[in-house]
Amino acid sequence: MPSAPLRVAVVCMSNINRSMEAHSMLRKKGLSVQSFGIASRVRLPGPGPNFALIYDFATPYKEMYNDLLRKDREYYTGTGLLHILGRNERIKPRPERFQECGASFDVIFTCEERVYDRVVTELCSREQETFQPVHVINVDIVDDPESATCGAFLICQLCQALQQMDDMEDNMDELLLQAEEKTGKRFLHTVCFY
């Protein structure tokens, strides 16, 4: 079993739903976790298919929450966005961009393939200093509250299995293969270096 706690990051597009649901669950399990978005701005679904609400990453969750209350309390309560933003505010003040993070992690989970591609590209563009490995694993999660919860459970199970490993480097492929067989999901995985 590893002597140091596993350092985990979870990344989705806007650091609102999927990464924050996993952040909440992993934190409750006592893991060292941070969450991020990878997009240039935070996008929340609006009242129509071609209408999005756009915020800077510096905008606190509380400010987004109050903005949605002013715009249409009933609609955003019904979509679950007010609940999501309330949960997020209890975890941290505002969304964070992965590109602005200087911390190192053992494992970074992404929530969709295009986020995975951007995280890997970001890590590969950084100058390597410590050559510490970081495993980047994609767990495809549909961006809705129910799927975010199911995805968070899966990420939590993977983290708990990783915590039990003596050697993550040698056993990662086997763990992911077993998880693919159990869940029917396909996981993307690569190793980058800090």
Buried (B, 14 or more C-beta within 10 A) or exposed (E): EEEEEBBBBBBBBBBBBBBBBBBBBBBEEEBBBBBBBBBEBBBBBBEEEEEEBEBEBEBBBBBBBEBBEEEEEEEBEEBBBBEBBEBBBEEBEBBBBBBEBEEEBBBBBBBBEEBBBBBBEBBEEEEEEEEEBBBBBBBBBBBBBEBBBBBBEBBBEBBEBBBEBEEBEEBBEEBBEEBEEEEEBEBBBBEBEB
